[in-house]
Structure formats: structure tokens, C-alpha cells
Amino acid sequence: MKGPRILLEVCVEDAAGILAADNGADRIELCAALALGGLTPSAGLMDLAVASPLPTMAMIRPRAGDFVWSAAERRAMRAEIRAARAAGLAGVVIGASLPDGRLDDETLAELLAEAAGLDVTLHRAIDLCPDPAEAMETCARLGIRRVLSSGGAATAAAGVARLKAMARPGITVMPGAGIDAGNLRDLARLALREVHASCSSPRSAPGLAAVETFGFQPKGARATDPARVAALRAALDQISASQPEGWTAS
């Protein structure tokens, strides 16, 4: 491999996903309810993830919807960060917005203080920001060193131009949303250091039809696929092998 290894983060929501990620991922983002964009995982799932050889980042998001948090929700998020720390996880994934979509630097500072000493990623709340340059300056001021983003688009491939414009020294912009081995080349304009993906396939139909009928498993449910993890890892390694050491996109 000529260029540096491109780190692969896989988001998972259950015990099987934790095991599947070990087929080529370098880091896990641990969530509940990935169909909703990811919510805070349970204490039991955090406990399982600690046994994985991969470092794990816990999503800190107490509900679906926007990222404008009430005082009670901020209190809950601080408690969730403490739970991730107590479980022995490597870090947390956070985000907070103002009603107009700009980053809420006051709430972020509060969450960062609670997460002191842990690895931190800013999640896709940044994709709601009307001014990505202003958002990245906020990240730099707060000391956030990793940002997950689709470039403000439905998929990272569609948001490449904004992702490229978000580049800042000292901050890793990690593309995520719709990335797989088949479309990875769509991100060729970026100097990839880290990539985020679900590596998922449709979940098998439940053995009892009533499980789906009653909504216990929604139609269209997906699960982490170890073969997709391995395929994306191989595709990332091919890109690394084609890039000289120190390569940057132009």
C-alpha cells in the first residue's frame, strides 16, 4: 500500500452488527434505530461493544427529529455521555443546532465539556448549516477535530463539492451517507482519510409474519452485512495503493 490506510468507520445498531464490523472496519459508530439516523444505544449494547477489538463511538442523540435540544434533553445527553465513558467506549458522536440550522456552539461546548478526554465526532447536524465555512470555524474554535458530513446532500457522492470546500487544517472531514464499494470512486476528488458507511443489506424476513405485520420489524429494515464491510475495505485499500504517500486531492 503506497498511500496511508483510509480508516473505515461502520455504523451498527445491534450485536450482530458489532461482529460484522470486524470484517474490515477500523472503528464502530454504535447506535440504536439507524433507520432514524441513529439514536443513543442502550447500556447493554455499549457493554457488548467494549468486548469488540474495534474502538467504538457512541451516538448521543436522545430522540429522532432535529438537533435543537431542550434543557431536559441536554441533561439526558450529558448522562448518556457519562454512560459511554463508564462503559469504557472510545468516544461519542454529538451535534446541536439552532432553530435556523446553524451549530449551537453553547450546547456543543456543554457536551464537549462532559466528554473531556473522550474522542469526539460532530455528526451530520453540520449538513443542516446554511454556511458550512462558518460551521467549520465554529468546530475549530470549539476544538472539534472530526466532522461527519454528506456535504449537505442526500448522499456524500452528491455533496463532494461542499465536502471539498469544508477542508480545514487539523479537522478531519469524514464523508458519510450512501457510500459503498460500488460508488467510492465518486469521492475521488477528496483526499480521503476516513470514511463512514452502514455497509448494510436488507434484513431477512422474520420467521413469523406477525412480527412484520405488528411493526416489530418494519418493512425495508436493514442489517450490517459483513460481506459489504469487507468489500468496502478492499475498495478503500485499492484507492490507498493507487495514491503516493502524502497525496492530496486538487
C-alpha positions in Angstrom: 0.0 0.0 0.0 1.5 3.3 -1.1 -0.7 5.9 0.5 -1.8 5.9 4.1 -4.6 3.5 5.1 -8.1 5.1 4.8 -9.9 4.5 8.1 -13.3 2.8 7.7 -16.0 3.6 10.4 -19.1 1.4 10.2 -22.3 2.3 12.0 -24.1 -0.6 13.7 -27.2 -1.0 15.8 -27.1 -4.5 17.3 -24.9 -7.3 18.5 -24.7 -8.9 15.0 -23.6 -5.6 13.6 -20.7 -5.3 16.1 -19.5 -8.7 14.9 -20.0 -7.9 11.2 -17.9 -4.7 11.5 -14.9 -6.8 12.4 -14.6 -7.8 8.7 -12.6 -4.7 7.8 -13.8 -1.7 9.8 -11.3 0.3 11.9 -13.9 1.8 14.2 -17.6 1.4 15.1 -20.2 4.0 15.5 -22.7 2.5 17.9 -26.4 3.5 17.6 -29.9 2.5 18.1 -32.5 3.0 15.4 -30.3 3.5 12.4 -33.4 3.9 10.2 -34.0 7.2 12.1 -30.4 8.4 11.6 -29.1 6.8 14.8 -30.1 7.3 18.4 -28.2 6.7 21.7 -27.5 2.9 22.1 -28.6 1.0 25.2 -26.3 0.3 28.1 -26.3 -3.4 27.2 -25.2 -2.7 23.6 -22.4 -0.4 24.9 -21.3 -3.3 27.1 -21.2 -5.7 24.2 -19.2 -3.2 22.1 -16.5 -2.9 24.7 -15.6 -6.5 24.0 -15.0 -5.8 20.3 -11.4 -5.2 19.2 -12.5 -2.1 17.5 -12.7 1.3 19.1 -16.4 2.4 19.5 -18.0 5.8 19.3 -21.5 6.0 20.9 -24.1 8.2 19.2 -25.5 10.7 21.7 -29.0 11.6 20.4 -32.0 11.1 22.7 -34.7 11.3 20.0 -35.4 11.4 16.3 -36.0 14.7 14.6 -34.0 17.9 14.6 -31.0 18.7 16.8 -32.5 21.6 18.7 -32.3 20.4 22.3 -34.3 21.4 25.3 -32.7 21.8 28.7 -34.1 18.4 29.7 -32.6 16.8 26.6 -29.2 18.4 27.2 -29.3 16.9 30.7 -30.1 13.5 29.3 -27.3 13.8 26.7 -24.8 14.6 29.4 -25.9 11.5 31.3 -25.6 9.4 28.1 -22.0 10.7 27.6 -21.2 9.7 31.2 -22.7 6.2 30.5 -20.5 5.9 27.4 -17.5 6.8 29.4 -18.4 4.4 32.3 -18.8 1.6 29.7 -15.3 2.2 28.5 -16.1 3.3 25.0 -13.5 5.3 23.0 -15.7 8.3 22.4 -19.0 9.9 21.5 -20.8 11.4 18.5 -22.6 14.7 19.2 -24.4 17.5 17.5 -26.6 20.5 18.3 -28.4 23.1 16.1 -30.0 26.4 16.5 -33.5 26.7 15.0 -32.1 28.2 11.8 -29.8 25.2 11.3 -26.5 26.9 12.5 -24.5 25.0 15.0 -25.4 25.7 18.6 -22.0 26.4 20.0 -23.2 26.9 23.5 -24.8 23.4 23.7 -21.8 21.9 21.9 -19.4 23.4 24.4 -21.5 22.0 27.2 -21.5 18.5 25.7 -17.7 18.7 24.9 -17.0 19.6 28.5 -18.9 16.5 29.6 -16.9 14.4 27.0 -13.5 15.8 28.0 -10.8 13.1 27.4 -13.0 11.1 25.0 -12.7 11.0 21.2 -15.5 13.2 19.7 -17.1 13.4 16.3 -19.6 16.1 15.2 -22.4 14.3 13.4 -24.5 15.4 10.4 -26.1 18.3 12.2 -23.5 20.2 10.2 -25.3 19.2 7.0 -28.2 21.5 8.1 -25.9 24.5 8.4 -26.6 27.3 5.8 -22.9 28.4 5.8 -20.5 25.4 6.0 -17.5 27.7 6.3 -19.0 29.4 9.4 -19.7 25.9 10.8 -16.2 24.7 10.3 -14.9 27.8 12.0 -17.2 27.0 15.0 -15.7 23.5 15.0 -12.2 24.9 15.0 -13.0 27.3 17.8 -14.5 24.5 20.0 -11.7 22.1 19.3 -13.7 19.6 17.3 -11.3 17.5 15.3 -13.6 15.2 13.3 -16.8 16.0 11.4 -19.2 13.5 9.7 -20.9 15.0 6.7 -22.6 14.2 3.4 -21.7 17.7 2.2 -25.2 18.9 2.8 -26.7 16.5 0.3 -28.7 13.3 0.4 -25.5 11.3 -0.3 -21.8 12.0 0.1 -21.3 11.5 -3.7 -23.8 14.3 -4.4 -22.1 16.6 -1.8 -18.5 16.3 -2.9 -18.1 19.9 -3.8 -19.2 21.1 -0.3 -17.2 18.4 1.3 -14.1 19.6 -0.5 -14.8 23.2 0.5 -15.1 22.2 4.1 -11.5 21.0 4.4 -9.6 22.7 7.2 -6.2 22.0 8.7 -6.5 20.0 11.9 -10.1 18.8 11.2 -10.9 15.5 9.5 -14.0 15.7 7.3 -15.3 12.2 7.2 -17.7 11.6 4.2 -20.8 9.5 5.0 -24.2 8.7 3.6 -24.8 6.2 0.8 -21.2 5.1 0.5 -20.3 1.6 -0.7 -17.7 -0.2 -2.7 -19.5 0.5 -5.9 -19.7 4.2 -5.7 -16.5 5.0 -3.8 -14.8 6.4 -6.9 -17.4 9.2 -6.9 -15.4 10.6 -3.9 -12.1 10.6 -5.9 -11.9 14.4 -5.7 -11.4 14.2 -1.9 -8.2 13.3 -0.1 -9.9 10.6 1.9 -8.6 9.9 5.4 -11.7 8.4 7.0 -15.0 7.1 5.5 -18.3 6.3 7.3 -20.8 3.8 6.0 -23.5 1.5 7.1 -22.4 -1.4 4.8 -26.0 -2.8 5.2 -28.2 -5.1 3.2 -31.9 -5.8 3.5 -32.7 -7.7 6.7 -34.1 -11.2 6.3 -37.8 -11.5 6.6 -38.9 -12.6 10.1 -39.9 -16.2 10.6 -43.3 -15.2 11.9 -45.2 -12.9 9.5 -46.9 -11.3 12.5 -43.5 -9.8 13.5 -43.7 -7.5 10.5 -47.5 -7.2 10.5 -47.4 -5.8 14.0 -44.5 -3.4 13.1 -41.9 -5.1 15.4 -39.6 -5.2 12.3 -40.5 -2.5 9.8 -40.6 -3.2 6.1 -37.3 -2.2 4.5 -35.3 -3.0 7.6 -31.6 -3.4 7.0 -28.7 -5.0 8.8 -24.9 -4.7 8.8 -23.5 -7.1 6.1 -20.0 -8.5 6.8 -19.5 -9.0 3.0 -20.2 -5.3 2.3 -17.8 -4.3 5.1 -15.1 -6.5 3.5 -15.9 -5.2 0.0 -15.6 -1.5 1.1 -12.4 -2.2 3.0 -10.9 -3.8 -0.2 -12.0 -0.8 -2.3 -10.5 1.7 0.2 -7.2 -0.3 0.1 -7.2 -0.1 -3.7 -7.5 3.6 -3.5 -4.7 3.8 -1.0 -2.5 1.6 -3.2 -3.0 4.0 -6.1 -2.0 7.1 -4.2 1.5 8.1 -3.4 2.5 8.9 0.2 1.4 12.4 1.1 -1.2 12.6 -1.8 -3.8 15.3 -1.6 -6.7 16.0 -3.9 -6.6 19.0 -6.2 
